Amino acid sequence: MRGITVALLAAFLALEACAFWGRRDASPAEMVKLPTSYAGVLPCGSCEGIGTELELRANGTWFLRSTYLGRGEGATHEAMGSFTLATDSNRLVLRGDREPPRVFRVVDADTLRMLDLDGNEIGSTLNYELRRGKILPTE
């Protein structure tokens, strides 16, 4: 009886270890379940922050609302376009009609981190992350 218990415990631990490592190695497409949305307040050099809401749709399109906090009425910009998830580099690339592509790194299933225009990490202690389902503050 004791041998069976030990064998079952070992099997359970092996399955849990496989599940854990599988989550760590998940591709961006597996982590970013569509449709979904992310939000956060990104740094701003000339305002209190940029309230950012990103919606990723199942058809491969995105919608982004950016509100420049502390600037009053009319300080909201909306954009849309198509996106790709680069599985080799954990990059989410947003392409629109009027602006250069925006690039985010898929940190985990709940977090995107904005990257610079070249797709590299931003060397700063400021918070460049958007979180799944986060509620933005209102002015």
HELIX and SHEET records of a PDB file:
HELIX    1   1 ARG A    2  ARG A   24  1                                  23    
HELIX    2   2 PRO A   28  MET A   31  1                                   4    
SHEET    1   A 9 THR A  36  LEU A  42  0                                        
SHEET    2   A 9 ILE A  50  LEU A  56 -1                                        
SHEET    3   A 9 THR A  61  TYR A  68 -1                                        
SHEET    4   A 9 THR A  76  ALA A  86 -1                                        
SHEET    5   A 9 ARG A  91  GLY A  96 -1                                        
SHEET    6   A 9 ARG A 102  ASP A 108 -1                                        
SHEET    7   A 9 THR A 111  MET A 114 -1                                        
SHEET    8   A 9 GLU A 129  ARG A 132 -1                                        
SHEET    9   A 9 THR A  36  LEU A  42 -1                                        
END                                                                             
